[in-house]
Amino acid sequence: MTLIHLNRHTRLRNLTIGILALGLAMGVTVWAGPPMPRKNAPYPQPGRIYQQIPPNHQPVRVGSGHYLFHEGVYYCRDPKGFRVVRPPRGAVVTRLPMGFETIIVAGITYFLLAGVYYQKAPSGYVVVDTPQDPVQYQEANQNAGGSTVVVEVEVLNVRSGPGMSHAVIHQVHYWDTLVIMETSPGWYYVRLPDSTFGWVAMKFTRIMDPDAQE
């Protein structure tokens, strides 16, 4: 009887182990964080709170704000866990995960992921404002296209759009020559000396006399 009892105990233990192994093989998990990214999966909406997030997230700091970035989603710490948020303009991440779209508006390249627009920056990808209607970039002074301007300040910021609120993506220097591609009130969309593009404030440049151009 002792032998039968031990055999039954062994079979019961083996059955329990088998059930646990089967559960793992079927993908049963106790992960309480956000759904792991998968193709065509919806991103969690801002305001949603999770008890935990994947450990391989990236810290992002903008001013005094601290955020966590993972697979296109931003989180901030919350008394209840981690809250999904919209990132502020100027947030920079070192890379974008697969799934982003490349969009060109008025000659400017944007990267769209999870409803957030980015532009390439020296240290990665920077969050920028949603681009305006392309028609707004094609107004005013159409004859200026192809003209050349020179920079009249020591250092001039080149921005991602026509306005001081847009991110700085480059800098040019005194007497650099820029080719005007388009205009917007107070701003030129120009080709830079290194053949990249961006927006500069008109008031810091001067159109070159055609007779002075080589």
C-alpha positions as CSV (number, residue, x, y, z in Angstrom):
1,M,0.0,0.0,0.0
2,T,2.9,2.3,0.7
3,L,4.2,1.8,-2.8
4,I,0.7,2.5,-4.4
5,H,0.4,5.6,-2.3
6,L,3.8,6.9,-3.4
7,N,3.0,6.1,-7.1
8,R,-0.3,8.1,-6.8
9,H,1.6,11.0,-5.2
10,T,4.2,11.0,-8.0
11,R,1.5,10.9,-10.7
12,L,-0.4,13.8,-9.1
13,R,2.8,15.9,-8.9
14,N,3.7,15.1,-12.5
15,L,0.1,16.1,-13.5
16,T,0.4,19.4,-11.7
17,I,3.7,20.2,-13.3
18,G,2.3,19.2,-16.7
19,I,-0.7,21.6,-16.3
20,L,1.7,24.5,-15.3
21,A,3.9,23.8,-18.3
22,L,0.9,23.7,-20.6
23,G,-0.3,27.0,-19.3
24,L,3.1,28.6,-20.0
25,A,3.2,27.1,-23.5
26,M,-0.3,28.7,-24.2
27,G,1.0,32.1,-23.2
28,V,-0.8,32.5,-19.9
29,T,0.7,35.4,-18.1
30,V,0.2,37.6,-15.0
31,W,1.7,40.7,-16.7
32,A,-0.4,43.7,-15.4
33,G,1.2,46.4,-17.5
34,P,0.1,47.8,-20.9
35,P,-0.5,45.3,-23.8
36,M,2.8,44.4,-25.5
37,P,3.1,46.0,-28.9
38,R,1.7,44.1,-31.8
39,K,0.9,44.9,-35.4
40,N,-2.2,47.1,-35.8
41,A,-2.8,47.1,-32.0
42,P,-4.3,50.4,-30.7
43,Y,-2.2,52.5,-28.5
44,P,-3.5,53.2,-24.9
45,Q,-5.3,56.5,-24.5
46,P,-3.9,59.4,-22.4
47,G,-5.1,59.1,-18.9
48,R,-5.0,55.4,-18.6
49,I,-3.1,54.1,-15.6
50,Y,-1.0,50.9,-15.3
51,Q,0.5,49.3,-12.3
52,Q,3.7,48.7,-14.1
53,I,5.3,49.2,-17.5
54,P,8.0,47.2,-19.4
55,P,11.4,47.5,-17.9
56,N,13.2,48.4,-21.1
57,H,11.6,51.9,-21.3
58,Q,13.5,55.1,-22.0
59,P,13.6,58.1,-19.6
60,V,12.8,61.4,-21.2
61,R,13.2,64.8,-19.6
62,V,11.8,68.1,-20.8
63,G,12.5,71.0,-18.5
64,S,11.4,69.9,-15.1
65,G,9.1,67.2,-16.4
66,H,10.1,63.5,-16.3
67,Y,8.6,61.0,-18.6
68,L,9.0,57.3,-19.6
69,F,8.9,56.2,-23.3
70,H,8.2,52.7,-24.5
71,E,7.2,51.7,-28.0
72,G,5.6,55.0,-28.9
73,V,3.8,55.6,-25.7
74,Y,4.7,58.1,-23.0
75,Y,4.1,57.7,-19.3
76,C,4.5,59.7,-16.2
77,R,4.6,58.5,-12.6
78,D,1.3,58.7,-10.8
79,P,0.3,57.8,-7.2
80,K,-1.6,54.9,-8.6
81,G,1.2,53.7,-11.0
82,F,2.1,55.0,-14.4
83,R,-0.3,57.3,-16.4
84,V,-0.3,57.5,-20.2
85,V,0.2,61.1,-21.3
86,R,0.7,63.2,-24.4
87,P,4.4,64.2,-24.7
88,P,5.3,67.9,-24.6
89,R,6.8,69.7,-27.6
90,G,10.6,69.4,-27.5
91,A,10.7,65.8,-26.0
92,V,13.6,63.9,-27.6
93,V,13.8,60.1,-27.9
94,T,16.9,58.3,-29.3
95,R,14.9,56.2,-31.7
96,L,11.4,55.4,-32.9
97,P,10.1,51.9,-32.9
98,M,8.8,50.2,-36.0
99,G,5.4,51.4,-37.2
100,F,5.9,55.1,-37.7
101,E,4.8,56.9,-40.9
102,T,7.0,59.3,-42.9
103,I,5.0,62.4,-44.0
104,I,6.2,65.4,-46.0
105,V,4.4,68.7,-45.6
106,A,5.7,71.7,-47.5
107,G,9.0,70.0,-48.1
108,I,9.4,69.2,-44.4
109,T,9.8,65.6,-43.3
110,Y,7.8,64.4,-40.3
111,F,7.6,61.1,-38.6
112,L,4.1,60.2,-37.2
113,L,3.7,57.6,-34.5
114,A,0.8,57.0,-32.1
115,G,-0.6,60.4,-33.1
116,V,2.6,62.3,-32.3
117,Y,4.7,64.1,-34.9
118,Y,8.5,64.0,-34.7
119,Q,11.4,65.5,-36.7
120,K,14.9,64.2,-36.9
121,A,17.2,65.9,-34.5
122,P,21.0,65.5,-33.8
123,S,20.3,63.4,-30.7
124,G,17.4,61.4,-32.1
125,Y,13.8,62.4,-32.8
126,V,12.1,65.5,-31.3
127,V,8.4,66.0,-30.7
128,V,7.0,68.9,-32.7
129,D,3.6,70.5,-33.3
130,T,1.2,69.0,-35.7
131,P,2.0,70.5,-39.1
132,Q,-0.4,73.1,-40.5
133,D,-2.4,72.7,-43.7
134,P,0.2,72.6,-46.6
135,V,-1.8,75.4,-48.4
136,Q,-0.7,77.8,-45.7
137,Y,2.9,77.2,-46.6
138,Q,2.4,78.2,-50.2
139,E,1.1,81.7,-49.7
140,A,2.8,85.1,-50.2
141,N,5.6,86.2,-52.4
142,Q,5.7,83.4,-54.8
143,N,8.3,85.3,-56.9
144,A,10.8,84.9,-54.0
145,G,11.3,81.2,-54.8
146,G,14.8,80.5,-56.0
147,S,16.2,83.8,-54.6
148,T,19.3,83.7,-52.4
149,V,19.6,85.4,-49.0
150,V,22.5,85.8,-46.7
151,V,22.5,85.6,-42.9
152,E,23.1,88.9,-41.2
153,V,23.6,87.8,-37.6
154,E,26.3,85.7,-36.0
155,V,24.1,82.7,-35.3
156,L,20.6,82.1,-36.8
157,N,18.4,79.3,-35.6
158,V,16.8,77.1,-38.3
159,R,13.4,75.9,-37.2
160,S,11.0,73.1,-38.2
161,G,8.2,75.5,-39.1
162,P,7.5,79.2,-39.6
163,G,7.3,80.4,-36.0
164,M,9.3,80.8,-32.8
165,S,7.3,77.9,-31.2
166,H,8.8,75.4,-33.7
167,A,11.8,73.3,-32.7
168,V,15.3,74.4,-33.6
169,I,16.7,71.8,-36.0
170,H,19.9,73.5,-37.2
171,Q,21.9,76.7,-37.0
172,V,23.5,78.9,-39.7
173,H,26.1,81.6,-39.3
174,Y,27.0,85.1,-40.5
175,W,27.1,85.4,-44.3
176,D,26.0,81.9,-45.0
177,T,23.9,81.8,-48.2
178,L,20.4,80.2,-48.2
179,V,18.2,79.5,-51.2
180,I,14.5,80.4,-50.7
181,M,12.1,77.6,-51.6
182,E,8.9,79.0,-50.1
183,T,7.7,81.8,-47.9
184,S,5.3,82.4,-45.0
185,P,4.6,85.8,-43.4
186,G,7.9,86.8,-41.7
187,W,9.7,83.5,-42.6
188,Y,11.6,81.8,-45.4
189,Y,11.7,78.1,-46.1
190,V,15.3,77.7,-47.3
191,R,17.8,75.2,-48.5
192,L,20.9,75.4,-46.3
193,P,24.5,75.1,-47.3
194,D,24.6,71.4,-46.5
195,S,21.5,70.8,-48.7
196,T,19.1,70.3,-45.8
197,F,16.0,72.4,-45.3
198,G,14.3,74.5,-42.7
199,W,12.7,77.8,-41.7
200,V,14.5,81.1,-40.8
201,A,13.2,84.5,-39.8
202,M,13.3,87.0,-42.7
203,K,14.4,89.9,-40.4
204,F,17.8,88.3,-39.8
205,T,18.6,87.8,-43.5
206,R,19.0,90.0,-46.6
207,I,18.2,89.1,-50.2
208,M,21.3,89.2,-52.3
209,D,21.4,91.5,-55.3
210,P,21.2,89.2,-58.4
211,D,24.1,91.1,-60.0
212,A,26.2,90.2,-56.9
213,Q,25.5,86.5,-57.2
214,E,28.1,84.4,-59.1
